[in-house]
C-alpha cells in the first residue's frame, strides 16, 4: 500500500485494531483519512505470519478473540459481513492439572457447571448474572471509564464478584482444584497475581464471555480481522501507507486531527520537543508491566494432551493449581523468572486446518516473564507443555522465540514485552495514560492517542480508537457521530441477537433455576 498524496482531514499513525477502528469512524464521518504504518504489513498485534516453516501460519500476538465477538465496534462492523469467519472451538478454554484432569470452560454456562462437580452451583451463581447481561457488562468494561455505569445493577454485581475473587488461594470460594484453577488461569491474562483486583476483574470478564460469545479464532489467522478493516477503509477512500516509519509529527501532512496508535513512549519519541517539561515527566512516569516471551511451534501432529477435553479446547492455561498460578505471577511481578512460568497456549488447528500444511499443526504460546527480560524461555515453555502433554517434544518440527526485550521489533507498542499497553494496576487502568478527564487528547492541539494505553485498555476490541475518534470529531470538526449499534454512554441497547448460535444458551437454564 503506497501514498497517493492529496489533502487529508485526519492522519492516523499505527494500524493496529485501535488505529484502524479510529480511521473507520473518521472515514465514516466523511473525512479524508491517511494511515501510516512502520511495518511492511498492517495489523499491529493482530498480524499473522510464517514464523517457523513455510506454510505454518502463526498469529504474532492476539489469537483467540472473545473481545472481538463482544465489542460494540466489531458487532456494528459485522465481521461476518466483511468475510471474516470466526471459528468456535468446542471448548473455549481449558486448564489441565497434574492429576490428569482439567477444568473445562464450554461456550455454555450450564455445561461448564455440570463438569465442575461440587463447584458447579457456585460457578453458576458466580457467572449467571454476568452472562445474562453480558451486553451491559461489556458496555461498561469497554467504555472510556469516565462515565456512570450504563448498567448499574450489572456493574454492582460485577464489582461484588471482583471483591470476592480478589483473595488469596486459601480463601477462594471455589473448592475443587479444577474450578479454582479454571478461574485463576483466565485471571492471569492480566499478567498479574489472580488475587489482585484487576486480574480478578479480567478473569471474570473473560470467563463470562466464554459462556456468552465464546473464544473463537479467525479462519486463516487474526490477520483476517485487520485485513477486513483495511479493505473497508479503502472502500471509504482512506489511504494506507505501509513501510513508512513516522519519526516526528513534523513529518506528517497538514491535517486538522492526528490520532496516534502508539505507547506513551511513542508519543514522547514523536512529539517530545513539543511538550512542556511537566507533560514529559508525566509520560515518563507511565508504568509498563511485566512482559511475555512468545514461542511459536510447528508440529508434526496435534498436541497429545493427557487430560480429556484439552484436545478440543482452543485456548489452554498451563500452570497447574491455583496456588501455583499465584506463586508464579508473584515472582514475575517482583522482577524474577518463575521456575514454572504461566504459559498461555492456543491451538487453532482444532477448528482451522489452514494454519499448517498436510495435517500438521501449530501451537501458539507465550510465557509471563519480567519486564524487558532478554531471556529466551523456550525450554521452560516446552517443559510446561510436556508436563501436561507427554511426548510433545517429539512433535516439534521448528520453533521461533521472541524474548520480551525483543518484542518491540514486532510491535513498537510492546515496550519491554508488555502486551497490555501499560501495567494493569487499578490506578493506571482507570487513569491511563495520565490523570485527566479526557484520556485521549494530548497537550498538543489536534493530537490524540488511541492505543491500548488509553481506556478501556488491551484487547482486540477497537474501542480505544472509537472513543478517541469521537473526541477528535467533536472537538476538531464540530461533529457528533453515534456510538456503534448497541452502545450508548447512558444505557445499553438490548440486542438479543447472538453472535454465535451456541454460546449463552446455558444462561437460559440458569434463569429457570432461580
C-alpha positions as CSV (number, residue, x, y, z in Angstrom):
1,X,0.0,0.0,0.0
2,X,1.5,3.3,-1.0
3,X,0.9,7.0,-0.5
4,X,-1.0,8.7,-3.3
5,X,-0.8,12.3,-2.0
6,X,-3.6,14.8,-1.8
7,X,-5.1,16.8,1.1
8,X,-6.3,14.9,4.2
9,X,-8.5,15.9,7.1
10,X,-7.1,13.4,9.6
11,X,-4.0,11.2,10.0
12,X,-3.7,8.0,11.9
13,X,-0.3,6.7,12.9
14,X,-0.3,2.9,13.6
15,X,-2.6,0.3,12.0
16,X,-3.3,-2.0,15.0
17,X,-7.0,-2.7,15.6
18,X,-7.5,0.6,17.5
19,X,-5.8,2.7,14.8
20,X,-7.9,1.0,12.1
21,X,-11.1,1.5,14.2
22,X,-10.4,5.1,14.7
23,X,-9.8,5.6,11.0
24,X,-13.1,3.8,10.2
25,X,-15.0,6.2,12.5
26,X,-13.3,9.2,10.9
27,X,-13.8,7.9,7.3
28,X,-17.4,7.0,8.1
29,X,-18.0,10.7,9.0
30,X,-16.9,11.7,5.5
31,X,-13.3,12.7,6.3
32,X,-10.3,12.1,4.1
33,X,-8.0,9.9,6.2
34,X,-4.5,8.7,5.7
35,X,-2.8,6.0,7.9
36,X,0.9,5.3,8.3
37,X,2.4,2.0,9.4
38,X,6.1,1.4,10.1
39,X,5.9,-2.3,9.4
40,X,5.5,-3.8,5.9
41,X,2.1,-5.2,6.8
42,X,-0.8,-3.7,8.8
43,X,-2.3,-5.1,11.9
44,X,0.0,-4.4,14.9
45,X,-0.8,-7.1,17.4
46,X,-3.4,-8.8,15.1
47,X,-1.0,-9.9,12.4
48,X,-0.4,-13.5,11.1
49,X,2.9,-14.6,9.6
50,X,5.0,-17.6,8.7
51,X,7.3,-17.5,11.8
52,X,8.7,-21.1,11.8
53,X,8.4,-23.0,8.5
54,X,6.8,-22.3,5.1
55,X,3.1,-22.9,5.2
56,X,2.9,-22.7,9.0
57,X,0.9,-19.5,9.8
58,X,1.2,-18.1,13.3
59,X,-0.6,-15.3,15.0
60,X,2.0,-12.7,16.0
61,X,0.2,-11.7,19.2
62,X,-3.6,-11.9,19.6
63,X,-5.0,-15.4,18.7
64,X,-8.4,-16.0,20.4
65,X,-11.0,-13.3,20.3
66,X,-13.8,-13.1,22.8
67,X,-13.4,-9.3,22.9
68,X,-13.8,-9.0,19.1
69,X,-17.0,-11.0,19.3
70,X,-18.4,-8.9,22.2
71,X,-17.1,-5.4,21.2
72,X,-19.8,-2.9,20.2
73,X,-17.5,-1.7,17.5
74,X,-17.0,-5.1,15.9
75,X,-20.6,-6.1,16.3
76,X,-21.5,-3.0,14.4
77,X,-18.8,-3.5,11.9
78,X,-20.1,-7.1,11.4
79,X,-17.1,-9.3,10.8
80,X,-19.1,-11.9,9.0
81,X,-20.5,-9.4,6.5
82,X,-16.9,-8.5,5.7
83,X,-15.9,-12.1,5.1
84,X,-14.3,-12.9,8.4
85,X,-15.2,-16.4,9.7
86,X,-14.9,-16.7,13.5
87,X,-14.5,-20.4,14.3
88,X,-15.7,-21.6,17.6
89,X,-13.7,-24.4,19.3
90,X,-15.9,-26.9,21.1
91,X,-14.4,-25.9,24.4
92,X,-13.5,-22.2,24.8
93,X,-10.6,-22.7,27.2
94,X,-9.1,-25.5,29.4
95,X,-6.8,-25.7,32.4
96,X,-5.1,-29.1,32.8
97,X,-3.8,-30.3,36.2
98,X,-1.1,-32.7,37.2
99,X,-3.8,-35.2,38.3
100,X,-4.7,-35.8,34.6
101,X,-7.9,-33.9,34.9
102,X,-8.8,-30.4,33.6
103,X,-11.2,-27.6,34.2
104,X,-13.1,-27.0,31.0
105,X,-14.9,-23.8,30.1
106,X,-17.5,-24.5,27.5
107,X,-19.3,-21.9,25.4
108,X,-22.3,-22.7,27.6
109,X,-22.7,-21.9,31.3
110,X,-24.8,-24.9,32.3
111,X,-22.5,-27.4,30.6
112,X,-19.4,-25.9,32.3
113,X,-21.1,-26.0,35.7
114,X,-22.1,-29.6,35.2
115,X,-18.4,-30.5,34.6
116,X,-17.2,-28.8,37.8
117,X,-18.9,-31.2,40.2
118,X,-19.3,-29.8,43.7
119,X,-18.4,-26.3,42.5
120,X,-21.0,-26.4,39.7
121,X,-23.6,-24.4,41.6
122,X,-21.0,-21.9,42.8
123,X,-19.8,-21.4,39.2
124,X,-23.4,-20.8,38.0
125,X,-24.1,-18.3,40.8
126,X,-20.8,-16.5,40.1
127,X,-21.4,-16.2,36.3
128,X,-25.1,-16.4,35.8
129,X,-25.9,-12.7,36.2
130,X,-22.9,-11.7,34.2
131,X,-23.8,-13.9,31.3
132,X,-27.4,-12.9,31.4
133,X,-26.5,-9.2,30.9
134,X,-23.2,-9.5,29.0
135,X,-24.2,-6.6,26.8
136,X,-24.3,-4.3,29.8
137,X,-21.2,-5.8,31.3
138,X,-19.2,-5.3,28.0
139,X,-20.6,-1.8,27.5
140,X,-19.2,-0.7,30.9
141,X,-15.9,-2.6,30.6
142,X,-15.3,-1.1,27.1
143,X,-16.3,2.4,28.0
144,X,-13.9,5.4,28.4
145,X,-14.1,4.6,32.2
146,X,-15.2,8.2,32.8
147,X,-19.0,7.9,33.0
148,X,-21.5,6.4,35.4
149,X,-22.1,2.7,34.6
150,X,-24.6,2.2,31.8
151,X,-25.9,-0.9,33.6
152,X,-25.7,0.0,37.3
153,X,-27.1,-3.3,38.5
154,X,-24.7,-5.4,36.4
155,X,-21.8,-3.1,37.4
156,X,-22.6,-3.6,41.1
157,X,-22.9,-7.4,40.7
158,X,-19.6,-7.4,38.9
159,X,-17.8,-5.3,41.5
160,X,-19.0,-7.5,44.3
161,X,-17.7,-10.6,42.4
162,X,-14.4,-8.9,41.9
163,X,-14.1,-8.3,45.6
164,X,-15.0,-11.9,46.3
165,X,-12.4,-13.2,43.8
166,X,-9.6,-10.9,45.0
167,X,-8.5,-13.2,47.8
168,X,-5.5,-15.5,48.5
169,X,-5.9,-19.0,47.2
170,X,-6.7,-20.4,50.6
171,X,-9.8,-18.1,50.9
172,X,-11.3,-18.8,47.4
173,X,-14.9,-19.9,47.5
174,X,-14.2,-22.4,44.7
175,X,-13.2,-25.6,46.5
176,X,-12.4,-28.1,43.7
177,X,-8.9,-27.9,42.1
178,X,-10.5,-27.8,38.6
179,X,-12.8,-24.8,39.3
180,X,-10.2,-22.8,41.3
181,X,-7.6,-23.3,38.6
182,X,-10.1,-22.5,35.8
183,X,-10.7,-19.0,37.2
184,X,-7.1,-18.4,38.2
185,X,-5.8,-19.2,34.8
186,X,-8.1,-16.8,33.0
187,X,-7.4,-14.1,35.6
188,X,-3.7,-14.4,34.8
189,X,-4.4,-13.0,31.3
190,X,-3.8,-9.6,33.1
191,X,-0.2,-10.8,33.7
192,X,-0.5,-10.4,37.5
193,X,-1.4,-12.5,40.6
194,X,-5.0,-13.7,40.4
195,X,-5.7,-12.5,43.9
196,X,-5.3,-8.8,42.9
197,X,-8.4,-6.8,41.8
198,X,-7.5,-6.1,38.2
199,X,-6.6,-9.7,37.3
200,X,-9.7,-10.9,39.2
201,X,-11.8,-8.5,37.1
202,X,-10.2,-9.5,33.9
203,X,-10.8,-13.2,34.7
204,X,-14.5,-12.7,35.5
205,X,-15.0,-10.7,32.3
206,X,-13.2,-13.1,30.0
207,X,-14.7,-16.2,31.6
208,X,-18.2,-14.7,31.4
209,X,-17.6,-14.0,27.7
210,X,-16.5,-17.6,27.2
211,X,-20.1,-18.6,28.2
212,X,-21.7,-15.7,26.4
213,X,-19.9,-15.4,23.0
214,X,-17.2,-18.0,23.1
215,X,-13.4,-17.6,22.5
216,X,-13.3,-18.0,18.7
217,X,-10.2,-18.0,16.4
218,X,-10.4,-16.4,13.0
219,X,-10.2,-18.6,9.9
220,X,-6.8,-18.1,8.4
221,X,-5.5,-16.1,11.4
222,X,-6.0,-12.8,13.2
223,X,-4.7,-11.0,10.1
224,X,-8.1,-11.6,8.5
225,X,-9.7,-9.2,11.0
226,X,-7.4,-6.3,10.2
227,X,-7.4,-7.1,6.5
228,X,-11.2,-6.7,6.5
229,X,-11.0,-3.4,8.3
230,X,-8.4,-2.2,5.8
231,X,-10.5,-3.2,2.9
232,X,-13.5,-1.3,4.2
233,X,-11.2,1.7,4.8
234,X,-10.1,1.7,1.1
235,X,-13.7,1.5,0.1
236,X,-14.3,4.6,2.1
237,X,-11.5,6.4,0.3
238,X,-8.8,6.2,3.0
239,X,-5.2,5.8,2.1
240,X,-3.0,3.3,4.0
241,X,0.8,3.7,3.7
242,X,2.9,0.8,5.0
243,X,6.7,0.5,5.4
244,X,6.8,4.2,6.5
245,X,8.1,4.9,9.9
246,X,7.0,8.3,11.3
247,X,9.7,9.7,13.5
248,X,8.3,13.1,14.2
249,X,4.9,14.8,14.0
250,X,6.6,17.3,11.8
251,X,6.8,14.7,9.0
252,X,3.1,14.3,8.8
253,X,1.0,16.1,6.1
254,X,-1.2,19.0,7.3
255,X,-4.3,17.7,9.0
256,X,-6.8,19.0,11.5
257,X,-6.6,15.8,13.6
258,X,-3.8,13.4,14.2
259,X,-4.6,10.1,16.1
260,X,-1.7,8.1,17.4
261,X,-2.0,4.3,18.0
262,X,1.3,4.5,20.0
263,X,2.5,4.0,23.5
264,X,3.3,6.9,25.9
265,X,7.0,6.3,25.0
266,X,6.0,6.5,21.3
267,X,4.3,9.8,21.9
268,X,7.5,11.1,23.6
269,X,9.5,10.0,20.6
270,X,7.2,11.7,18.1
271,X,6.4,14.9,20.0
272,X,8.7,15.3,23.0
273,X,10.0,18.5,21.6
274,X,6.5,20.0,21.5
275,X,5.6,19.0,25.1
276,X,6.1,21.1,28.2
277,X,8.6,19.6,30.7
278,X,5.8,18.7,33.2
279,X,4.0,16.7,30.4
280,X,7.2,14.9,29.5
281,X,7.6,14.0,33.2
282,X,4.1,12.6,33.4
283,X,4.6,10.4,30.3
284,X,7.9,9.2,31.6
285,X,6.2,8.2,34.9
286,X,3.8,5.9,33.0
287,X,4.5,2.3,34.2
288,X,4.9,-0.6,31.9
289,X,4.1,-4.1,33.2
290,X,5.8,-7.5,33.0
291,X,6.5,-8.9,29.6
292,X,5.9,-12.1,27.7
293,X,8.3,-14.4,25.8
294,X,6.4,-15.5,22.7
295,X,7.2,-19.0,21.4
296,X,5.6,-20.5,18.3
297,X,5.8,-24.1,17.3
298,X,5.4,-26.0,14.0
299,X,4.3,-29.5,14.9
300,X,4.0,-32.8,13.0
301,X,0.8,-33.8,14.9
302,X,-1.7,-32.4,17.4
303,X,-0.5,-31.9,21.0
304,X,-1.1,-35.1,22.9
305,X,-2.8,-33.7,26.0
306,X,-3.2,-36.1,28.9
307,X,-6.4,-34.6,30.3
308,X,-9.7,-35.4,28.5
309,X,-11.2,-32.4,26.7
310,X,-7.9,-30.4,26.2
311,X,-7.6,-31.7,22.7
312,X,-10.9,-29.9,21.9
313,X,-10.1,-26.6,23.6
314,X,-8.9,-23.6,21.6
315,X,-7.0,-22.0,24.5
316,X,-5.2,-23.6,27.4
317,X,-3.7,-22.2,30.6
318,X,-0.6,-24.2,31.6
319,X,0.4,-23.5,35.2
320,X,-1.1,-26.2,37.4
321,X,-3.0,-25.3,40.6
322,X,-4.5,-22.0,41.7
323,X,-1.7,-21.8,44.3
324,X,1.0,-22.4,41.7
325,X,-0.5,-19.7,39.4
326,X,-0.4,-17.2,42.3
327,X,3.2,-18.0,43.2
328,X,4.4,-17.8,39.6
329,X,2.7,-14.4,39.0
330,X,4.1,-13.0,42.2
331,X,7.6,-14.0,41.1
332,X,7.2,-12.2,37.8
333,X,5.6,-9.1,39.4
334,X,8.7,-9.0,41.6
335,X,11.0,-9.0,38.6
336,X,12.1,-12.6,38.9
337,X,11.6,-15.5,36.4
338,X,9.3,-18.2,37.7
339,X,10.8,-21.7,37.6
340,X,7.5,-22.9,36.1
341,X,6.0,-19.8,34.4
342,X,2.4,-19.3,33.4
343,X,2.1,-20.3,29.8
344,X,-0.9,-19.4,27.6
345,X,-1.3,-21.8,24.6
346,X,-3.7,-21.6,21.6
347,X,-4.1,-24.5,19.2
348,X,-6.1,-23.0,16.3
349,X,-5.8,-26.3,14.4
350,X,-8.7,-27.8,16.4
351,X,-11.0,-25.7,14.1
352,X,-8.8,-24.2,11.4
353,X,-6.9,-26.5,9.0
354,X,-5.4,-23.6,7.1
355,X,-2.8,-22.8,9.7
356,X,-0.4,-25.7,8.8
357,X,0.1,-27.9,5.7
358,X,-0.7,-31.6,5.3
359,X,-2.2,-32.5,8.6
360,X,0.5,-30.7,10.6
361,X,-0.3,-28.2,13.4
362,X,0.8,-25.0,15.0
363,X,0.9,-24.2,18.7
364,X,0.9,-20.6,19.9
365,X,2.4,-19.9,23.3
366,X,3.7,-17.2,25.5
367,X,5.2,-17.2,29.0
368,X,5.0,-14.5,31.5
369,X,8.4,-13.0,32.3
370,X,9.8,-9.9,34.0
371,X,9.7,-6.6,32.1
372,X,12.3,-6.4,29.3
373,X,13.7,-9.8,30.1
374,X,16.3,-10.8,27.4
375,X,15.9,-14.5,28.2
376,X,14.6,-17.0,25.6
377,X,12.5,-19.2,27.9
378,X,11.6,-21.8,25.1
379,X,13.0,-24.6,27.4
380,X,10.6,-23.6,30.2
381,X,7.7,-23.4,27.8
382,X,8.4,-26.8,26.3
383,X,8.7,-28.2,29.8
384,X,5.3,-26.8,30.8
385,X,3.6,-28.2,27.7
386,X,5.4,-31.6,28.1
387,X,4.2,-31.6,31.7
388,X,0.6,-31.8,30.6
389,X,1.2,-33.4,27.2
390,X,3.9,-36.1,27.4
391,X,5.5,-36.7,24.1
392,X,5.2,-33.1,22.9
393,X,8.9,-32.6,22.4
394,X,9.0,-35.3,19.7
395,X,6.4,-33.5,17.6
396,X,8.4,-30.2,17.3
397,X,9.5,-29.5,13.7
398,X,10.7,-26.0,14.4
399,X,10.0,-23.2,16.8
400,X,10.5,-19.4,16.9
401,X,11.0,-17.4,20.1
402,X,10.8,-13.7,20.8
403,X,12.1,-12.7,24.2
404,X,10.4,-9.8,26.0
405,X,13.3,-7.4,25.3
406,X,12.9,-8.0,21.5
407,X,9.1,-7.7,21.4
408,X,9.3,-4.1,20.0
409,X,10.9,-5.4,16.9
410,X,7.4,-6.8,16.0
411,X,5.4,-4.1,17.6
412,X,6.7,-0.7,18.8
413,X,3.9,-0.6,21.4
414,X,5.1,-3.7,23.3
415,X,7.6,-1.8,25.5
416,X,9.7,-4.3,27.3
417,X,7.4,-7.1,26.1
418,X,4.4,-5.6,27.8
419,X,1.5,-6.5,25.5
420,X,-1.1,-4.8,27.7
421,X,-0.2,-1.2,26.8
422,X,1.0,-0.5,30.3
423,X,0.9,-2.1,33.8
424,X,-2.6,-3.2,34.7
425,X,-2.8,-1.7,38.2
426,X,-6.1,-0.4,39.4
427,X,-5.0,3.2,39.3
428,X,-3.3,3.0,35.9
429,X,-6.2,1.1,34.4
430,X,-8.6,3.8,35.4
431,X,-6.3,6.8,34.8
432,X,-4.2,5.7,31.8
433,X,-2.3,7.2,30.2
434,X,-2.5,10.2,32.6
435,X,-4.8,11.7,35.2
436,X,-7.3,13.6,33.0
437,X,-11.0,13.7,32.3
438,X,-10.2,13.3,28.6
439,X,-7.6,10.5,28.4
440,X,-7.4,10.7,24.6
441,X,-6.4,14.3,23.9
442,X,-2.8,15.4,24.4
443,X,-1.4,18.8,25.3
444,X,-0.7,19.3,21.6
445,X,-3.8,20.8,19.9
446,X,-5.4,18.4,17.4
447,X,-3.3,15.4,18.5
448,X,-4.9,12.4,20.2
449,X,-3.8,9.0,21.5
450,X,-5.9,5.9,20.6
451,X,-3.8,2.9,21.6
452,X,-4.3,0.3,24.4
453,X,-2.5,2.8,26.7
454,X,-5.9,4.6,26.7
455,X,-9.2,3.3,28.1
456,X,-10.5,0.7,28.1
457,X,-7.1,-0.9,27.6
458,X,-5.8,-4.0,26.0
459,X,-7.7,-6.5,23.7
460,X,-8.8,-6.6,20.1
461,X,-12.0,-4.6,20.5
462,X,-11.2,-1.3,18.7
463,X,-12.9,0.8,21.4
464,X,-9.9,2.9,22.3
465,X,-9.9,4.0,18.7
466,X,-13.7,4.6,18.7
467,X,-13.6,6.8,21.8
468,X,-10.6,8.8,20.6
469,X,-12.1,9.3,17.1
470,X,-15.4,10.6,18.5
471,X,-13.5,13.1,20.7
472,X,-11.5,14.3,17.7
473,X,-14.6,14.6,15.5
474,X,-16.4,16.7,18.1
475,X,-13.5,18.9,19.1
476,X,-11.8,19.5,15.7
477,X,-14.7,19.2,13.3
478,X,-17.8,20.0,15.4
479,X,-19.4,16.7,14.5
480,X,-21.1,14.1,16.7
481,X,-21.5,10.6,15.5
482,X,-23.4,7.8,17.2
483,X,-21.7,5.1,19.1
484,X,-21.7,1.6,17.5
485,X,-25.1,-0.1,17.4
486,X,-26.0,-1.5,20.9
487,X,-23.8,1.1,22.7
488,X,-24.6,4.4,24.3
489,X,-23.0,6.4,27.1
490,X,-26.0,6.2,29.3
491,X,-27.7,2.8,28.8
492,X,-27.1,-0.3,26.7
493,X,-29.4,-1.1,23.9
494,X,-30.7,-4.6,24.5
495,X,-29.7,-6.6,21.4
496,X,-30.8,-10.2,21.8
497,X,-29.2,-11.3,18.6
498,X,-26.5,-13.8,19.4
499,X,-23.0,-13.5,17.9
500,X,-22.9,-17.3,17.8
501,X,-25.6,-19.9,17.9
502,X,-24.3,-21.9,20.9
503,X,-22.7,-19.5,23.4
504,X,-25.0,-18.1,26.1
505,X,-27.7,-20.7,25.8
506,X,-26.8,-22.1,29.2
507,X,-27.9,-18.9,30.8
508,X,-31.5,-19.8,30.0
509,X,-31.1,-22.8,32.2
510,X,-29.6,-20.7,35.0
511,X,-32.6,-18.3,34.9
512,X,-35.0,-21.2,35.1
513,X,-33.3,-22.4,38.2
514,X,-33.5,-19.1,40.1
